[in-house]
Amino acid sequence: MPSIAQSGATAPAERLTKTLFLRVTAITLALASASPADVVSQSLLDRPPNLSGGWVGNSGTLYFNFLHRFTESGEPEHKVSNVPTFLVAAGLPKRTLLGFNYATNSQLALRFPNEWEFFGRFAALLQDEGSPIDLAAQAGYNLAAEGADAEVSLGRRVGPARIMSAARVLSDPIESGKTRYAIAGGGTLRLGRFLALAGDVASLTSREAGERVAWSAGLHMAIPTTPHTLSLQAANTLTSTLQGSSRGGDDVRYGFEFTIPLTLRRYFGAGARPPSHGGEEVPAAPDTTRVATPDIDARTPAPGVPAPAPPDSLISDSMKVVTPDIDVRTRDTARTARAVRNASIRNFAFTPGRIEIAAGTTVQWKNNDPVAHTVTATDGSFNSGLIEYGKTYSRTFTERGTYNYYCIPHTFMKGVIVVR
Ligand SMILES: [Cu+2]
């Protein structure tokens, strides 16, 4: 067996590849041994194989996505080679994702055996935060093409479907010196809690010899009881960079993508544990605590104790089902406008994380994750109980104050309601 030491005479690029491969393997093993609660999801249920769909992840989360596409050499050897693209990215505040794609093999530039793409992506609008569409922009630099690339993408959820489109500017691809443009479209169709169908097409606005319309199709799934998602896919592209996914080839490749998110907040900072009852994160909101009725208190578990199963009415889909404790609060404000503010729980995060509302507003959370979450006040003043996939929980806030809340099964999930 040749050892790494013997590779000293190889080209720098090859050495770099081997070093990276070893590091990625080490990281994979480390992450694979982590418990499911240590990592949070990012969802292949929301994007097709070759489009980002404006995905920016969650702030404070590291993402490792492994895309493997296999090429078969044909007659006579039928040699199968695996051409992976690794994505490593960090979710940052302000809906920003910063990271890189590294493809171990690339056909982009003949003199460049592999492909690095460093990128930043920013979500300007999110449907989960009340916008009519998702709007995101990405800018990056591709080392193989030696050019800057950019993309603007639009997305919209309609029932179980999410459709998206993108426009790309690719500078200096394949050493031509020309700026190229590409457009792309695709979507996902959620088949249930764990499954989605996904597909996309992309094309350069003017294709040259050998450049075909790029396409991909996949069966995407969330792996039950874990935060991982998996895509089984076919595509006529090799790498998943903006450059690589904008031009198709003659070969159909089959492969898979596996996503590993790692939540740093779980390991670092004071926010890693739920504050104790009346702890420092609980804001001064004496009015609110006085309003709390005995039945609410009786139902509230101590932080860290699993929530009891709520009555069906508490996790009902419909706002029409009003639970007793909500009744108590809304009666006082029946004369004020019944505003409803929608919020989402997706990819192990409350979205928006901070909601500012007027007193009397009802906040309605919908859980879009395959796993159950809770909306639980840090001071214990309210608790949704487990909200299953597709279910909603509503609460009307009548008193001014700041309400911090978290999720009991995933204590790193935090949100805040500010009632003015
Ligand atoms: Cu949760």
Boltz pocket constraint, residues with backbone or C-beta under 6 A from the ligand:
constraints:
  - pocket:
      binder: B
      contacts: [[A, 348], [A, 372], [A, 373], [A, 374], [A, 407], [A, 408], [A, 409], [A, 410], [A, 413]]
      max_distance: 6.0
